[in-house]
Amino acid sequence: MRLILAIFLPWLSFFTINRPISGLCCLLLQLTLIGWVPAALWAVFALSQYQTDQKIAAARRVPN
């Protein structure tokens, strides 16, 4: 769901992963037609990093 959001509304996906300042910057970038593609790529990349960080945090919580 977040991936679709990152492609069509990149600025909103930053708010779902608790990065509001990046979301505002992405909104400014997205307002230009040329900036839509870089904004979407940036949002997908940030979402990928967020998911990786979540997996690492979950792995650290599991006792060995």
Buried (B, 14 or more C-beta within 10 A) or exposed (E): EBEEBBBEBBBBBBBBBEBEEBBEBBBEBBEEEEBBEBBBEBBBEBBEEBEEEEEEEEEEEEEE
